[in-house]
Amino acid sequence: MTKKRSFKSWQWYTIIVSMVVYAIYYFVRKNFSIAMPGLTAEYGITNTSFGIIIAMGSLIYGLSRFINGFIVEKVSTKVFMAIGLLLCAAANFCFGFGVDLSYLITGVHEGPQFVNMLILLMGVTIILNQYFQGFGYPPCARMLPQWIAPNELATKMSIWNTSHSIGAFCAVVVCGLIMTNMGADMSGDSSVVARITANLASSIKGWDSMSAADQADKIMSYASHIGAWRWCFIIPGIVAIGGAILCILALKDTPQSVGLPEIAETHTGKEETSSKKGAHKAFLNHMVFRNKWVWMLAFANVFVYVLRMGVLDWGPKFLTEDRGMNINGAAWSVAVFELTAIVGTIFAGWASDHIFKGKSHRMCLFSMIGACLFLGIFALVPGLPTLLSTLVLALSGFCIYGPQALIGIGAANQATKEASATANGLAGICGYVGSALSALGVGIIADNFGWKWVFVTFIAVGIIGALIFLAMWTAPRDGYDRAREFTSKLSERND
């Protein structure tokens, strides 16, 4: 009984500490979306330019998660995570001082040469930050299945997965406050006001149809907080340094590292074959790369991430440009989206274990149907009052974040704890292909056709994702039987 209590306390301790650390990863990642409207107002950077930067960063992040899924199988998870946070902090500091770097290189404070250099520096910094972000999830994907049995993995990993939303919520709230309370008040400088007016007029579709009062309100809201966006990177960078210290001092990699036994249900027999040449590679091939269920989950992740990152990365932009909100209102709307995502993530995990008996892919199907429904209402009824519009968007978040969490859980269960990081790396790179497609597609569609068609595209993408989950209906709960059968055959072949 004492050991059971000890294991449970260590299990929850590990879940909570890793949640805090991973939430900080998101805090130094989702700050960019709140800074984007300010960068457009001050420097005239277009949605297409932002889309290219986000798309490249997303591909790099997916590649980083895939590569690090292999590396982290053989190193300390907590050290790996801490190094990643320190590097993310450095990248955020560089972004915050990007204007100064652009001036040092070009010798001018404004004009096309300055802006083009700033865009280049932003792109490089975001790409580096996204690569370093890939140090965050693979260690958790390896560590948590060591602490959680398969029959409760969906419930407890879904609770852990709320760290995504907690971090993003903190980022949009804190950065929203920064954008409306910090920076220099240049509203009395006619040249600054004229530049912001020209930038907004050329960047926002439908600017001419806005009332003069609404135009003036938008212009002055940005002119009163010039340079505030810089602090959206500097302050989170400082927080990331604290997160790295917490990670090193508090996290524990495995139950064995604190004198506790391995979870019996997760024994695969792989240890008995570890001395055999090529055994680990053969195990990975069988459990990940030749496992059709892992591949289907990974492919579905492309479509889930188009929806998830489409709203998260572009939320402040489309709410300020298409729904007439100010930056603070847009930030709070995205924050509410993240809060309902937390509830949706936990519910999806509970439902997977208690209604669908651990078959998380079945819960994903119903979540995607719900996401399509609420995004459809949001897109096709643009005249909704602000409060109702925010609620409908939030309900889509409730549905979207279920599959986002459950795909990683399903991949971990199908590949077993011995190959969970690699399986999640594969799912991750597919997800961030979706994120890249979302970033590039949203930017181009918004600039050329308007925001309504962005959401029509989201609905089509959600339907395709739902069909993939439907095709997985007969998949088993996990791959532990498959793993034991494989290691048994491998042992017999080598005896």
SULBEL-V64444 format. One record per residue. N is the residue number from 1. SS is DSSP state (~ for helix, > for strand, _ for the rest). BURIAL is I if it has 16 or more other ideal C-beta (glycine too) atoms within 10 Angstrom, else O. Layout:
n=N ss=SS burial=BURIAL
n=N ss=SS burial=BURIAL
This chain:
n=1 ss=_ burial=O
n=2 ss=~ burial=O
n=3 ss=~ burial=O
n=4 ss=~ burial=O
n=5 ss=~ burial=O
n=6 ss=~ burial=O
n=7 ss=~ burial=I
n=8 ss=~ burial=O
n=9 ss=~ burial=O
n=10 ss=~ burial=I
n=11 ss=~ burial=I
n=12 ss=~ burial=O
n=13 ss=~ burial=O
n=14 ss=~ burial=I
n=15 ss=~ burial=I
n=16 ss=~ burial=O
n=17 ss=~ burial=I
n=18 ss=~ burial=I
n=19 ss=~ burial=I
n=20 ss=~ burial=I
n=21 ss=~ burial=I
n=22 ss=~ burial=I
n=23 ss=~ burial=I
n=24 ss=~ burial=I
n=25 ss=~ burial=I
n=26 ss=~ burial=I
n=27 ss=~ burial=I
n=28 ss=_ burial=I
n=29 ss=_ burial=I
n=30 ss=_ burial=I
n=31 ss=~ burial=I
n=32 ss=~ burial=I
n=33 ss=~ burial=I
n=34 ss=~ burial=I
n=35 ss=~ burial=I
n=36 ss=~ burial=I
n=37 ss=~ burial=I
n=38 ss=~ burial=I
n=39 ss=~ burial=I
n=40 ss=~ burial=I
n=41 ss=~ burial=I
n=42 ss=~ burial=I
n=43 ss=~ burial=I
n=44 ss=_ burial=I
n=45 ss=_ burial=I
n=46 ss=_ burial=I
n=47 ss=~ burial=I
n=48 ss=~ burial=I
n=49 ss=~ burial=I
n=50 ss=~ burial=I
n=51 ss=~ burial=I
n=52 ss=~ burial=I
n=53 ss=~ burial=I
n=54 ss=~ burial=I
n=55 ss=~ burial=I
n=56 ss=~ burial=I
n=57 ss=~ burial=I
n=58 ss=~ burial=I
n=59 ss=~ burial=I
n=60 ss=~ burial=I
n=61 ss=~ burial=I
n=62 ss=~ burial=I
n=63 ss=~ burial=I
n=64 ss=~ burial=I
n=65 ss=~ burial=I
n=66 ss=~ burial=I
n=67 ss=~ burial=O
n=68 ss=~ burial=I
n=69 ss=~ burial=I
n=70 ss=~ burial=O
n=71 ss=~ burial=O
n=72 ss=~ burial=I
n=73 ss=~ burial=I
n=74 ss=~ burial=O
n=75 ss=_ burial=O
n=76 ss=_ burial=O
n=77 ss=~ burial=I
n=78 ss=~ burial=I
n=79 ss=~ burial=O
n=80 ss=~ burial=I
n=81 ss=~ burial=I
n=82 ss=~ burial=I
n=83 ss=~ burial=I
n=84 ss=~ burial=I
n=85 ss=~ burial=I
n=86 ss=~ burial=I
n=87 ss=~ burial=I
n=88 ss=~ burial=I
n=89 ss=~ burial=I
n=90 ss=~ burial=I
n=91 ss=~ burial=I
n=92 ss=~ burial=I
n=93 ss=~ burial=I
n=94 ss=~ burial=I
n=95 ss=~ burial=I
n=96 ss=~ burial=I
n=97 ss=_ burial=I
n=98 ss=~ burial=I
n=99 ss=~ burial=I
n=100 ss=~ burial=O
n=101 ss=~ burial=O
n=102 ss=~ burial=I
n=103 ss=~ burial=O
n=104 ss=~ burial=O
n=105 ss=~ burial=O
n=106 ss=~ burial=I
n=107 ss=_ burial=O
n=108 ss=_ burial=O
n=109 ss=_ burial=O
n=110 ss=_ burial=O
n=111 ss=_ burial=O
n=112 ss=~ burial=O
n=113 ss=~ burial=O
n=114 ss=~ burial=I
n=115 ss=~ burial=I
n=116 ss=~ burial=O
n=117 ss=~ burial=I
n=118 ss=~ burial=I
n=119 ss=~ burial=I
n=120 ss=~ burial=O
n=121 ss=~ burial=I
n=122 ss=~ burial=I
n=123 ss=~ burial=I
n=124 ss=~ burial=I
n=125 ss=~ burial=I
n=126 ss=~ burial=I
n=127 ss=~ burial=I
n=128 ss=~ burial=I
n=129 ss=~ burial=I
n=130 ss=~ burial=I
n=131 ss=~ burial=I
n=132 ss=~ burial=I
n=133 ss=~ burial=I
n=134 ss=_ burial=I
n=135 ss=_ burial=I
n=136 ss=_ burial=I
n=137 ss=~ burial=I
n=138 ss=~ burial=I
n=139 ss=~ burial=I
n=140 ss=~ burial=I
n=141 ss=~ burial=I
n=142 ss=~ burial=I
n=143 ss=~ burial=I
n=144 ss=~ burial=I
n=145 ss=~ burial=I
n=146 ss=~ burial=I
n=147 ss=~ burial=I
n=148 ss=_ burial=I
n=149 ss=_ burial=O
n=150 ss=~ burial=I
n=151 ss=~ burial=O
n=152 ss=~ burial=O
n=153 ss=~ burial=I
n=154 ss=~ burial=I
n=155 ss=~ burial=I
n=156 ss=~ burial=I
n=157 ss=~ burial=I
n=158 ss=~ burial=I
n=159 ss=~ burial=I
n=160 ss=~ burial=I
n=161 ss=~ burial=I
n=162 ss=~ burial=I
n=163 ss=~ burial=I
n=164 ss=~ burial=I
n=165 ss=~ burial=I
n=166 ss=~ burial=I
n=167 ss=~ burial=I
n=168 ss=~ burial=I
n=169 ss=~ burial=I
n=170 ss=~ burial=I
n=171 ss=~ burial=I
n=172 ss=~ burial=I
n=173 ss=~ burial=I
n=174 ss=~ burial=I
n=175 ss=~ burial=I
n=176 ss=~ burial=I
n=177 ss=~ burial=I
n=178 ss=~ burial=I
n=179 ss=~ burial=I
n=180 ss=~ burial=I
n=181 ss=~ burial=O
n=182 ss=_ burial=I
n=183 ss=_ burial=I
n=184 ss=> burial=O
n=185 ss=_ burial=O
n=186 ss=_ burial=I
n=187 ss=_ burial=I
n=188 ss=_ burial=O
n=189 ss=_ burial=O
n=190 ss=~ burial=O
n=191 ss=~ burial=O
n=192 ss=~ burial=I
n=193 ss=~ burial=I
n=194 ss=~ burial=O
n=195 ss=~ burial=I
n=196 ss=~ burial=I
n=197 ss=~ burial=I
n=198 ss=~ burial=O
n=199 ss=~ burial=I
n=200 ss=~ burial=I
n=201 ss=~ burial=O
n=202 ss=~ burial=O
n=203 ss=~ burial=I
n=204 ss=_ burial=I
n=205 ss=_ burial=O
n=206 ss=_ burial=O
n=207 ss=~ burial=O
n=208 ss=~ burial=O
n=209 ss=~ burial=O
n=210 ss=_ burial=I
n=211 ss=_ burial=O
n=212 ss=~ burial=O
n=213 ss=~ burial=O
n=214 ss=~ burial=O
n=215 ss=~ burial=I
n=216 ss=~ burial=O
n=217 ss=~ burial=O
n=218 ss=~ burial=I
n=219 ss=~ burial=I
n=220 ss=~ burial=O
n=221 ss=~ burial=I
n=222 ss=~ burial=I
n=223 ss=~ burial=I
n=224 ss=_ burial=I
n=225 ss=_ burial=I
n=226 ss=> burial=I
n=227 ss=_ burial=O
n=228 ss=~ burial=I
n=229 ss=~ burial=I
n=230 ss=~ burial=I
n=231 ss=~ burial=I
n=232 ss=~ burial=I
n=233 ss=~ burial=I
n=234 ss=~ burial=I
n=235 ss=~ burial=I
n=236 ss=~ burial=I
n=237 ss=~ burial=I
n=238 ss=~ burial=O
n=239 ss=~ burial=I
n=240 ss=~ burial=I
n=241 ss=~ burial=I
n=242 ss=~ burial=O
n=243 ss=~ burial=I
n=244 ss=~ burial=I
n=245 ss=~ burial=O
n=246 ss=~ burial=I
n=247 ss=~ burial=I
n=248 ss=~ burial=I
n=249 ss=~ burial=O
n=250 ss=~ burial=O
n=251 ss=_ burial=I
n=252 ss=_ burial=I
n=253 ss=_ burial=I
n=254 ss=_ burial=O
n=255 ss=~ burial=I
n=256 ss=~ burial=O
n=257 ss=~ burial=O
n=258 ss=~ burial=O
n=259 ss=_ burial=O
n=260 ss=_ burial=I
n=261 ss=_ burial=O
n=262 ss=_ burial=O
n=263 ss=_ burial=I
n=264 ss=~ burial=O
n=265 ss=~ burial=O
n=266 ss=~ burial=I
n=267 ss=_ burial=I
n=268 ss=_ burial=I
n=269 ss=_ burial=I
n=270 ss=~ burial=I
n=271 ss=~ burial=O
n=272 ss=~ burial=O
n=273 ss=~ burial=I
n=274 ss=_ burial=O
n=275 ss=_ burial=O
n=276 ss=_ burial=O
n=277 ss=_ burial=O
n=278 ss=_ burial=O
n=279 ss=~ burial=I
n=280 ss=~ burial=I
n=281 ss=~ burial=O
n=282 ss=~ burial=I
n=283 ss=~ burial=I
n=284 ss=~ burial=I
n=285 ss=~ burial=O
n=286 ss=~ burial=I
n=287 ss=~ burial=I
n=288 ss=~ burial=I
n=289 ss=~ burial=O
n=290 ss=_ burial=O
n=291 ss=_ burial=I
n=292 ss=~ burial=O
n=293 ss=~ burial=I
n=294 ss=~ burial=I
n=295 ss=~ burial=I
n=296 ss=~ burial=I
n=297 ss=~ burial=I
n=298 ss=~ burial=I
n=299 ss=~ burial=I
n=300 ss=~ burial=I
n=301 ss=~ burial=I
n=302 ss=~ burial=I
n=303 ss=~ burial=I
n=304 ss=~ burial=I
n=305 ss=~ burial=I
n=306 ss=~ burial=I
n=307 ss=~ burial=I
n=308 ss=~ burial=I
n=309 ss=~ burial=I
n=310 ss=~ burial=I
n=311 ss=~ burial=I
n=312 ss=~ burial=I
n=313 ss=~ burial=I
n=314 ss=~ burial=I
n=315 ss=~ burial=I
n=316 ss=~ burial=I
n=317 ss=~ burial=I
n=318 ss=~ burial=I
n=319 ss=~ burial=I
n=320 ss=~ burial=I
n=321 ss=~ burial=I
n=322 ss=_ burial=I
n=323 ss=_ burial=I
n=324 ss=_ burial=I
n=325 ss=_ burial=I
n=326 ss=_ burial=I
n=327 ss=~ burial=I
n=328 ss=~ burial=I
n=329 ss=~ burial=I
n=330 ss=~ burial=I
n=331 ss=~ burial=I
n=332 ss=~ burial=I
n=333 ss=~ burial=I
n=334 ss=~ burial=I
n=335 ss=~ burial=I
n=336 ss=~ burial=I
n=337 ss=~ burial=I
n=338 ss=~ burial=I
n=339 ss=~ burial=I
n=340 ss=~ burial=I
n=341 ss=~ burial=I
n=342 ss=~ burial=I
n=343 ss=~ burial=O
n=344 ss=~ burial=I
n=345 ss=~ burial=I
n=346 ss=~ burial=I
n=347 ss=~ burial=I
n=348 ss=~ burial=I
n=349 ss=~ burial=I
n=350 ss=~ burial=O
n=351 ss=~ burial=I
n=352 ss=~ burial=I
n=353 ss=~ burial=I
n=354 ss=~ burial=O
n=355 ss=_ burial=O
n=356 ss=_ burial=I
n=357 ss=_ burial=O
n=358 ss=_ burial=I
n=359 ss=_ burial=I
n=360 ss=~ burial=I
n=361 ss=~ burial=I
n=362 ss=~ burial=I
n=363 ss=~ burial=I
n=364 ss=~ burial=I
n=365 ss=~ burial=I
n=366 ss=~ burial=I
n=367 ss=~ burial=I
n=368 ss=~ burial=I
n=369 ss=~ burial=I
n=370 ss=~ burial=I
n=371 ss=~ burial=I
n=372 ss=~ burial=I
n=373 ss=~ burial=I
n=374 ss=~ burial=I
n=375 ss=~ burial=I
n=376 ss=~ burial=I
n=377 ss=~ burial=I
n=378 ss=~ burial=I
n=379 ss=~ burial=I
n=380 ss=~ burial=O
n=381 ss=_ burial=O
n=382 ss=_ burial=O
n=383 ss=_ burial=O
n=384 ss=_ burial=O
n=385 ss=_ burial=O
n=386 ss=~ burial=O
n=387 ss=~ burial=O
n=388 ss=~ burial=O
n=389 ss=~ burial=I
n=390 ss=~ burial=I
n=391 ss=~ burial=I
n=392 ss=~ burial=I
n=393 ss=~ burial=I
n=394 ss=~ burial=I
n=395 ss=~ burial=I
n=396 ss=~ burial=I
n=397 ss=~ burial=I
n=398 ss=~ burial=I
n=399 ss=~ burial=I
n=400 ss=~ burial=I
n=401 ss=~ burial=I
n=402 ss=~ burial=I
n=403 ss=~ burial=I
n=404 ss=~ burial=I
n=405 ss=~ burial=I
n=406 ss=~ burial=I
n=407 ss=~ burial=I
n=408 ss=~ burial=I
n=409 ss=~ burial=I
n=410 ss=~ burial=I
n=411 ss=~ burial=I
n=412 ss=~ burial=I
n=413 ss=~ burial=I
n=414 ss=~ burial=I
n=415 ss=~ burial=I
n=416 ss=_ burial=I
n=417 ss=_ burial=I
n=418 ss=_ burial=I
n=419 ss=_ burial=I
n=420 ss=~ burial=I
n=421 ss=~ burial=I
n=422 ss=~ burial=I
n=423 ss=~ burial=I
n=424 ss=~ burial=I
n=425 ss=~ burial=I
n=426 ss=~ burial=I
n=427 ss=~ burial=I
n=428 ss=~ burial=I
n=429 ss=~ burial=I
n=430 ss=~ burial=I
n=431 ss=~ burial=I
n=432 ss=~ burial=I
n=433 ss=~ burial=I
n=434 ss=~ burial=I
n=435 ss=~ burial=I
n=436 ss=~ burial=I
n=437 ss=~ burial=I
n=438 ss=~ burial=I
n=439 ss=~ burial=I
n=440 ss=~ burial=I
n=441 ss=~ burial=I
n=442 ss=~ burial=I
n=443 ss=~ burial=I
n=444 ss=~ burial=O
n=445 ss=~ burial=I
n=446 ss=~ burial=I
n=447 ss=~ burial=O
n=448 ss=~ burial=O
n=449 ss=_ burial=O
n=450 ss=_ burial=O
n=451 ss=~ burial=I
n=452 ss=~ burial=O
n=453 ss=~ burial=O
n=454 ss=~ burial=I
n=455 ss=~ burial=I
n=456 ss=~ burial=I
n=457 ss=~ burial=I
n=458 ss=~ burial=I
n=459 ss=~ burial=I
n=460 ss=~ burial=O
n=461 ss=~ burial=I
n=462 ss=~ burial=I
n=463 ss=~ burial=O
n=464 ss=~ burial=O
n=465 ss=~ burial=I
n=466 ss=~ burial=I
n=467 ss=~ burial=O
n=468 ss=~ burial=I
n=469 ss=~ burial=I
n=470 ss=~ burial=O
n=471 ss=~ burial=O
n=472 ss=_ burial=I
n=473 ss=_ burial=O
n=474 ss=_ burial=O
n=475 ss=_ burial=I
n=476 ss=_ burial=O
n=477 ss=_ burial=I
n=478 ss=_ burial=I
n=479 ss=_ burial=I
n=480 ss=~ burial=I
n=481 ss=~ burial=O
n=482 ss=~ burial=I
n=483 ss=~ burial=I
n=484 ss=~ burial=O
n=485 ss=~ burial=O
n=486 ss=~ burial=I
n=487 ss=~ burial=I
n=488 ss=~ burial=O
n=489 ss=~ burial=O
n=490 ss=~ burial=I
n=491 ss=~ burial=O
n=492 ss=~ burial=O
n=493 ss=~ burial=O
n=494 ss=~ burial=O
n=495 ss=_ burial=O
